[in-house]
Amino acid sequence: MNFVRAILVAFFLWTAAFAQEPKSVTVPITLDHNRIVIDVYLPLPDGNTKRVRGLVDTVATEMTTSQRVGEMFGPLKCDAQTCETALPPEIQIGGMKISLERMQTAHAPAGGPKDVMLAGMSPEIILPAAILRNYDVVVDYATRQFTIGAPGSIKFQGVPTKARVNPAGLVDITGQLQDEQLRFALDTGSPISFLDGERLAKWHGAHSRWPYLKGAVGAANVAGSPDEADRELLRIPDLRIGTAALSGVAFASLPPAALTKLNGRVGADTNGLLGGEAFRNCRVGIDYAHQTVYLDVVSHNAAPDMDVVGLTLRPRADGHFTVSAVLSTDGKSTVPDVKAGDVLVGVDGAPVTGATLGQAWSLLSGTPGQSRALTLERDGKVFTVTALVRRFLALKNEVPVRSPRRNPHRRN
């Protein structure tokens, strides 16, 4: 009898141990426009659970949700800019409970789309630095995985680099380009890296062979803001973070006012921020408790050229994309039949309306010389034009790809 009782006790102890909440979890990433998007589960007031898409954003300082998510937890209190909503005490990622006890309220943008936080994106909730700082975090861009765990639960890999974590949880690290020491905020919510405009202009003048472009295509088309058409882009050959090398990092120019705002949030003077494109080959670990960042270069894919149709897009709250600019090369429009203000409806027969900005750019990408059939709307009339995929921000030593001799109305 004692033997049977011992077996039962051991069984129940084993079952309880097995049922304990995991100390860390790893979940798949949807890398949308170089942004980290994961599944997040919300415990609802009625006892059910709702799965939504979450954006892992290491420079966000407060909880942000869509209006739809906010309404799940009570009525919204809105002004002209934002809506305030209550939050559940916790959320779940991969079966692990993530506490929101320190987050009193969340905000949802007012006047925008109800079912996402921002036009052109899929997430309905942001996981900000204010939450992430309470955990160990690993973002594996190369294998599309996200890991989060209690402090001390993750065995970090790669080169450790001393970082600075401010009280809000924002992380900045020091890098080296040739003989210059540079300080960058770490931003998993940005598709591209940013550098103060004056330094970018200086580098461009000193290094004429570094790929340069004026305009915003691909990852540089972040959200369709009015200043993107005048954005300057520069790809640098090698940026060192400790002994780890980030190759071919593309930087967009950061205006003085934006740099001042960033420095105010970080609480220190920086030179800009490092976004998702910089870490395409990396596993990035953040040990918030010990203010250390680990960079593990796990693949060596060449810097992606911006092989795309030369448009800059502005996502709208109704799911449409307005063309905000058309890029020019050598003084000539790259898509002469399209102009600012046109609405992009589809690409090669695939609808664009309701897509994310990242999905739209995947349709506009390809091999230089390929054509894309663009369906657009202007003044209530729908029309189709043929546009060539071109190589922007190209390496100087590459042979330019010539347009093939083909029927311009035939699709690839």
N, C-alpha and C positions, 0 to 999 in steps of 0.2 A: 504493500500500500504506500509506504514511504517512497518507494522507487517510482511508482506511478505519479505521486504528487510532485516529486522532483522533476520528472519529465514534463508535466504540465506547466510547472512554474518556469522551467527553462524555455518552453515553447512560447509562453506569454511574454517573457522578457525579450526573446528574439523578435517576436512580432512587433512589440512596442518599439524596439530599437530600429527595426526596418521601417516602421511607419513614421519615424521622426522626420521632421522637416530637414531637407538637405542644407548643408552649410554653404554650398555653392552649386550653381547650375550653369549649363552651357546650352544656348538656344541658337537656331539658325538666324542669319541676317538676310534681309532683303536690302541689297545695296542699290538704292534708288537715287540716281544723280549724285553718287559718292556719299550719300547720307545713310546712317545706320538706322534701319527700321526693323523692329521686332514685334512679336505678339505679346500683348499685355492683357491680363485678365482682371476685370473689375468685379468685386463682390457687390451686388446690388441690394438696395434696401429690402426687396421682397425675398431675399435668400438665393436668388439665381446668380449666375456669373455671366458676364459679357466679355467676349474677346474683342479687342480693338487693336489698332496698329499704333505703336509707340515710337517716337523719335528719341534716340540717345543723343543728347546735346550737352556737351561739356562746358559750354559758355552760357547756357541759360541759367538764370538765377531764381526763377520762380516756376511754379507749376502752371502749365497752360493746357487747356483742353479745347475741343470743339464745343460749340453750343449744344449739340446733340448729347454729348457725354455729360455736360454740365446739367442738363435738364433731367438726367437720370437720378440726380441726387438732390433735387429740389428746384424751386423756381429761381430763375436768374434775376440778378439785380444789375441792370444795364444802364450805362450812360452812352454818350456818343461814340466812345472809343472801345470800351471793354465791358464785358459782363462778368460779374462775380458769382461764384458758385461754391457750394460745400464740397468736401472731399470725403471718400471713405477712409477708414483708419489705415488701410493697407491695400496694396495691389499684389498680384502674383505674376512672377516670371518663371516659366518652366517648373512650376510647383513650389517655388520658393516665395515666401511672403516678404514683401518689401514695405517697410513701415513708412507711413506718411504722417506720423504723429506730429512732426515738427512743421508740417505744411498746413497752415490754418485754413487757407482758401486757395482756390485756383481761379484763373482768369481765362475767359474766352473772348476772342476778337469779336467786336460788334460790327454788324453791317456786312460781314463776309459770308462765305458759304457756311451752312449750319453743320454739315456732316464731316468737315475737315477743319483743321486749325487755320491753314493758309491755302489760298488758291494755288493749284499746280502741285500739291503734295497730298499724300495719302494718310499720314498719321493723324490721330484724333487726340493724342496726349503726348506731352513732352516729359521725358525723364531728365530733369535738370541737374546741374552740378550740386544743388542744395540737397538732393537725395543721394546722388552717386558718391559724394564725399564720405558717406557713412559705410562704404563697402570697399572691397577690392574689385577692380574692373579690368577686363581684358577685351579689347576689340581686335579681332583677327580679320583684317581686310582681305588677306590673301585666300583664306579658306571660308570666309563668310560665316564667322561664328562670334557670338557675344557671350562672355562669361561674367557672372557677378557672384560675389560671395562675401561672407562675413570677413572682417579684417583678420588677416593671418591664415585664411583658408585656402588661398591660391598660391601655388608655387610658380612664381614668375619666371619667364625665360627671356633671354636676350641681354642686351647691354644696359646696365642700370645707369641712369642719369639723374643727378640731383635736380629737383624741381622746386617750385614755390607754389604752395596752395594757399590762396587767400581765404578769409573767413567765410566767403560765400561759396567756396569750393572750386573757384576758377584756377586752372593750372597754367603756369608759364614755365618754359624751359629755355635754355641757352643753346644756340647753335653757332656754327662757324662756317663762313663762306670765305675761302682763301684766308686772308689775315684779319677778317672782320668778325667780331663777336656780336651776335644778334640775339635778341630776346623775343620769343614768340609765345602767344597764348595758344593752347591746344584746343582745337575746335572741331569736334566730330560732327557738328551740325552744318558745317560749310562744305560745299562740294569742291571748292578751290581754296588755295592759300592766298593771303593778302599781305602786301608789303607797303610801307609808307611811300607815297607817290614820289617824293623828292629823291629817296634812295633808289627807287626803281629807275627813274630818269637818269640818275648818275650812273648806274650799272649799265643801262642801255647805251649811254654815250661812250663808256669805257670798253664795252665788249660788243662790238658790232656784229659778231658772229653768233651771239646768243639769240635764239628765235624770239622775235618781237611781233606784236600785233596790236592794232588799235581797234577796239570793238569787243563784242561779247558773244561768243558762240560756245556751244558745248557746256562744259562745267563752269565757264565764266559767266554764263547766262544764269545767274543765281536765282533771281526772283522777278526779273523784268522791271526793275526800278528805272526811273528816267535817266539816271546817270550812267547806266550800263553801256549805252551806245558810245560814250566817250572813254570807256575803260581802257587802260593800257595793260597789256599782258607781256610777260617776259618769262622764258623758261631758262633756268639756271642749270649748269651741268651737275653740280654736286654740292649738297648741304650736309655738313657733319653735325650729328647730335651725339656728343661723346665720341665713341669710336665707331658708331654706326653711320653709314652713308645713305642718304636719301638722294637718288639720282633723278635728274631731269624734272625737278619740281617746277610747276607752273605757278607764277605769282600774278595776281591782279593788283592794280594800283589802289591804294587806300587814301582817300582825300584827307587833308589835315583835320577837318572837323570830325570825321569818322575815327581817325587815330586817337584824337583827344578823348572821344567818348569811350573807346576801347580801353585806353589807359586808366580812365576813371573807374571802369568796372573791375579791371584787374587790380588796381591799386598800386601800379608801378609803371614805369616807362617801358614800353615794348616797341618793337619795330613792325609789328603786325601779328598775324596768326597763321597757324598751319592747319589746313583743312584736309578733307578726305583724299583728294588726289595725290597729296604728298606721301600718303601711307599705303598706296595701292599694293606694295609688296611686303607689307609689314604686319606683325602682330604687336599691338600697342598695349602694354600693361600699365595701369595706374595704381600705385600703392599710396592712397591718400593719407593714410595714417603716418607713413614714414616719408611723405613728400618726395617720392621717387617715381620716375617714369622708366619703363623697360621697353626698349625697341629691339625687336627680333626680326631681322630681314630674312623672310622665309622663301622668297622667290625673287627672280631677277628679270622680270618682264621689262622690256624697254619702255621708255616714256611714251604714252599714247599720243600720237599726233591728233590734232583736231581735224579729222577727216569728215566734214559735214557740209550741209548746205548753209550758205552764208546769211542766215537770218538771226535776228535777236527777237525773242518772244516775250510777251507779257501775259501770264495766266490771269484769267478773270474769274470772278466769283461764280459766274454762270457756267463755268467749265470750258469756255472758249479760249483760244489763244490769239491775241492780237499781235501782228508784226509791229514791233516798235522801231526796228531799224533794219536796213539791208547793208551788209558789209561791202566795201569797195576794195579793189586791188588795182594799183597803178591808175587810180582815178576813175576806174570803170566799175559799175555795179556788178556784183557777182550773180545777182538774180534780177536782170533788167526789167522783167515784166511784173515784178512785185514792188509795192511801195509801203511805207509806214502807214498804219491804219487798216491795212487789209486783215481779214480774219482767216487764219489757217484752219481749214475744215478737215482735211485728210491728207495722207501721204501714201502714194501707190495703192489707193483704194482702201486703206485702213483708216478708220475714223480717228481723229485726234481729240475731238471734243470729249471732255470728261477724263482724259488721260492725265497722268502726272507729267511734270516738266521733264523728268528723266525718261519717261516712256516716249514723249514726243521727240526727244533728242536721239533716242535709239532708232526711231524711224527715219530721222534726217541724217543719220550717219551711214558710212559705207566706205568703199574704196574710191580714191580719187579717180574721176573720169566717169564713174557710174552716174546714171540719171535718176532723178526722183520726180514722179508726177505729183505736183502739188495742187490740191483742190482748195480754192480760196473763195472768199466772199467779199465783194466791194459794192457799197451802195445798194445792198439787197440783191445783187446779181452774183451767181456762182460761176466760176470759170476755172480752167485748169491750165497750168503752165508746166514746162519741163525745166528742171533746175539740175545743175551738175554738182556732184559732191566734189569739194575742193579741199586741199590740204592747207590748213592754217597753222600758224606757229610751227612751221617746218624747220627741221635742222638744215643748216646751211650747206652741209656736204652731201645732201641727198640730191639725186637727179629728179627734177620736177616730173610729175606724172602728166602726160599729155592726154587731152580728151580723145577718146577713140572715135574713129570715123564710123558712124552708125546712124541709124534712123533715130532722130531726136525724140520721136513720139513713141518709141518702143520701150517698154519697161524692162529692167534687168530681171 
